[in-house]
């Protein structure tokens, strides 16, 4: 399965996650994880899109490369000129 296919399959679930995180933010609920010592919690600062990519096992570099290849293919098929 390509990264684009994995992303397309994950989109509906990603929307639900975004809505939930938005609700958490409205409620002043923050994601937190343990400090290196394990005694305290610190706010989780990883971006939501990056976390969802990790959760759905989508490689962002491969995804971007597939997007670029698809765009290049679409451009060359509409113009008849390969770039």
N, C-alpha and C positions, 0 to 999 in steps of 0.2 A: 504494500500500500504506500502510495506517495505521501509526502508531507502535505500537499494540497488536499488530497483525499482525507487524510486524518483531520486536517483543519476544518474541512467542509462538514465532516461527520460530527465534529465537536461544537460547531457554532450554536446549535440550540441549547446545549448544556452551558456553554460559555455565557449566553445571555442570562440564564437563570442565576449563574454565579455572580455576574455583574450586578443584577438587581439585588441579590442578597447582600453583597458587599456595600452597595449604595445604602441599603436599609441600615446596615450596621453603622455606617458612618453617620447617618442621620441620628441614630441612637447613641452616638458617641462611644461606640464599641470599636476597639482597635485590635488588630491581630498582634500578638506578642509571642516571643520565644524566649527561652532561657539565655542568660548571659553565659559566657564561657565557664564561669564558676558553678553555674547551675543553681545559684542561690536566689537570683532575682530574675525578673522578666524585663525585656526591653522591647520597644515597638518594632514590629516587623517592617522593614523598609523596602523589601523587594517589590517591584512593580507588579500590578495585578496581571497584566498581559504575560509577563515573564513567568509568573507562578502558574498561570493556566497552561502555558506552553509546556512547562515541566510536568504538570499533572497529566496532561493528555499525551505526553511523550512526543511533542512536536519540536523538531530541531529548527530553530529560527533561521539559521544560516541556510540549511537545505530548503526551507520553505521560501526564503527570499530568492534563492537561485532558481527554484522551479517557477516562481512568479515571473522572474525576468525572462526565463526561457519561453514561457507561454506568451508573454507580451511580445517578445522578439519574433516568435513564430506567427503571431496574429498580425503584426506589422508587415512582415515579409509576404504573407499570403494576401494582404489587401493591396499592397503596392506592387507585388510581383518582383520586388528587388530584395535580395538577401543582404543583410547587414552583418 
